[in-house]
């Protein structure tokens, strides 16, 4: 079995990857600035000596470690640069030197930023062809890191796959008005239609990307639950999303009514995972149809892996839903 480095091993995805890879029999090195049951080495991805030592004998790197959007209010921009850009470059260059055979970089659909605002009378159909227009320092640094991945691949031949993941966190939404308007499970269920993905499906995509990286060379893929919508739905989604969903899923209004839940009136973008499914052979299992089936059976619609990892928060000391400076 391979020796694999997983960065951010104390985080949601990092822990999930360590759990699954270890169960598969791989020799896993978990690197994080925070100690945890899934962290082998406590240290920073920006520390070249730490990274170099972690890479000894490693054939593959899975790199989800990052400062996230919830850190925008609690961390300085320079810290985002240090972690998301410099840290990623350190990992890439040391991976080349160590003879790593494959590298998977976890990016985000937040990279699309302002490109998601169509300004018209229809939702935005978001594929990998949409050019990112980052909205904040998080998006700027993740996009820059993606470009570094491509540059290192072009210059040194390191196979790198970038996965732009949609929402998979268990924490509440960071918008006060949304948390007030919708129960948390209601909100997350709605998001599986267009902007959420289960943690198990994210892990599966990473493992497939790791296996196929040498064949792919370099590419970027959107990792989000398979949407039931098509381009022909985009105009109606802009103002009558509930009607579209009820037409596609006749059982949805009744299931929601029993819980006092509501569907969104408007959906502003749809993340499309066609390329990831085709190129990686990825078959995500947790979509809105699964959500409705679970609700009908009185079951939790999250995967066992997502339930096991749970909610971690994003700060060692919190002052609310999302901590600010």
N, C-alpha and C positions, 0 to 999 in steps of 0.2 A: 504494500500500500504506500501511497505518497506521503511525504512530509509537507504539510500545508501551513502557511502563515495566515492567520486571520487577525486583522487589526480591529480595534474597537470591540474586543471580546467581552467587555462588560456591558455593552449596549444591546438593544433589542435584536438587531440582525446578527451582530457579532456572536452573541450567546447562542442564537438559533443555529448558526452555521457550525459553531463548535460542537453543540449537542449532536447535530445530524452527522457531521464528518466523523466524530469520535465513535458514534454508533456504527458507522460503516467500516470502522477499523483503521482509519487513517491516523497518522501521527500528527497531531495538531498542536501548533504553537499559537497561543492566544496572547496578543499584545494590546495593552491598554494603559492609560494613565491612572486608571482606577483598579484596585485589586477586586477580584471577584472569584467565585468558584470556577469560572471559565477562563481566567487570566493566568497564563503561564509566566509571563514577564511583565512587570509593571514598569512602564517607560513610555516615552513619546516617540511618535513616528518621525518627529523632527530631529531626533537625536541619532546622528549617523552611526555612532558606535553601537548603540542599542539595536538599531535596525540591522546592521551588519551581522551582529551576533545572532539575531533571530533568524537570519536567512541561511545560516549554515545547513546545508543538506536539503534545503527547501526546493521543491520543484514547482510549486504553485503558490500564488499570493491572491487572497481575497481581501479587498481593501474597502470595508464600509466605514472605517473610523473617520469622523468629521465633526466639525461644529455645524449644528443644524439651524434651521430657521428659528426655533425657539430661543437660540442663543443670541439672536440679533439684538435683543434688548438688554442682554446681560454681559456681553463681551464686546471689546473694542474691535474695530475693523482689522487692525494689525494682527489680532489673535486669529481671525479667520484666514488671513493671508498665511500666517505661520503654520497653521494646522492644515488647511485645505489645499493650499498651493505648495508651500515649501515642504510640508510633510509628504505630500504625494510625490513630488519630484525626488525627494530623498529615497523613498521606496522604489521608485522606478529606476533610478540610476544604480542603486545598490542591487536591485534585482538583476539588472543587466550584468553587473560585475560578478554576481553569484551564479550566473547561468540558469536563472529561473526560466522555466519553459512556458509558463502561462500566467497571465495577470488579469484579474477581474476588478474593475473599478466601479463602486457603487455611487452613481450619481442620482439625480433627482429630476422629476418633472417640473420642479420649481425653477429649473434653469430656463424654461420657456418664458417665464415672467410676463412682461407686458405684451408679448406676442399672443397671449391667450385672449386679449381684449380685442374682439373683432371690430367693435364700434358700429356694427351693422345690426341687422334684424335677424341674426341667426347665431346659433352656437358655433364655436370654432372646432373644426375637425383636426385633431392634433396628431400628426405622424412625425416620424423622424425628419421629414423634409421641412418642417417648420423651423425657421431660424430663431434661435433664442434671443430674447431681449431682456436680460436680467433686471429684476425689480429691486433687489437689495444686495448687500455684500455676500450673503449666502449664495445667491444665484451667480453672482459675478465670479466668486472663487471656485464654485463647482464647475462652471463653464471653462474657466482657465485651466483647471485641473484636467478636464476632459481633453483640452487641446494639448496639454503636456503629454498625456497618454498617447495621443496620435503622433506627436512629434518624436517621442522616444521609439515608438514602433517604426516610424519611417526611417529614423537615423540608425537604429540598432537592431531592428528585426524582432523585438520583443512582442509576442502575440498579446494583444490587449483587447478585451471586450468591455465596453462601457454600458452599464445598465441604468437607465433613467427610471427609477422606481417611483410609483405614485404612493399615496398615503398607506401606511401599514401600522402606524403607531396606535397604541391602546389608550393614550392620554386624551383628555377632552380637547375640543377645538379651541384654538387660541383667540377666537373672536367672541367677545362678550355677547353680542346680539344673537349669534347663532346658538350659543349654549343656552341662552334664555328661551329661545323659540322652539328648540327641539330637544327631546330626550337624547342622551348620548347614543344609545343603541339605534334609535330612529335615524339619527344623522348618519351614522356609519353604514347602516343598511342602505340608505339612499345613495351613498357615495359609491357603492359597488356597481352602480349603473355606469359610472363614467370616470371616477378618479381615485378608487381605492383598490388595494390588492391584499390578499391574506399573506401573513408571514410565511406560511408553508410554501405557497406558490413562489414567493420571492426567493426562498432558499433553493427550491427546485430550479429556478432560472439561473441562479449563480452556479449551481453544480453543472448544469448543462453548458453554460458559458465557459466554465473552466475546462470541461472536456473538449469543447469545440474550438477553443481559442486558437490553437495552431493551424487549424483548417481555415478559420475566418481571417486571421491576421490582425485586422482592426475593424471594429464597427461599433455603432451605437444602437441600442434597442430600448424601446419603451416597455416597461414591465408594469402592467396594470391589469386588473380583472377584465375579461373579455366583455366588451360592451354589447348590449342587445340592439343598440341603435345603428342606423345607417345614415349616410349623407342626406337621404331624403327626409330624415326627421329633424334636421338641424334648425330649420326655420320655426317649426312648431315648438321645439324644445326651448326656444328663446322666451316664449311667453305662456306656453300651455304644456309644460313638461308632464304634469299629472295626467293629462289626457293621453299623451303618448304612452306613458307607462301602463295605464289602465288598459289601453288597447292591446299592448304586447303581453301583458300579464293580467288577465281578467280576475285572478284570485287576489291580486294585490290590494285593492280597496278594502275588501272584507277583512283580510289579515291585519291591515293597518288600523281599521276602525275598531277592531276588538281591543287594540292596545292604546287607543287614543293617539295614534301616530299620524303624521302628515307627510305627503310627498312634497317635494319642492315645486314651487310654481314655475321656476325658471332654472335651467341648466345652461351654463355659459360656455362649457367646453367639453369635449369628449376625447379621452386618451385612447388611442388605437394601438393594439398590440399585435397586429397582423404579422409584422416583420419578425418579431421575436418568436412567435409561434412557428413561423415557416423556417427561419434560419437555425433556430436552436432546437426545434422539435419539442418545444415547450407546450404543455397542455394544462393550463391553469384550471383547477378544480372548483375554486370558490368564486362564484359569480352571483348575480342577482337571482337567478333561478335557484341556485343552492340556498341563498338567504331565505327565499319564500318557502322552500321545502322544509328548512329547519324550523322556521316560525310555525308552519302548519303542524309540525311534529312536536312542538313545544321544546325544541332543543336550541342550544347556543349555535349561532351560525359560524363562529370562529373555529379554526382548526385546533386539534389537540396541541400542536406546537405553539400556536399563538397564545392559547390559554396557559400553557406551561411557562412561557416567558413572561407574560403579563405586562403590567405597566411599570415602568422604571422611573419615570420623570426624566428631566434633563439637567437637573442641578443638584449638587450635594446638599445645599440648603435652599429651600424654596420660600418665596414670599407670596405665592399665589399660583394660579394655573400656569402662568409663565413668568419667571422671575425677570425683573428689570434692574438696571443699575441703580 
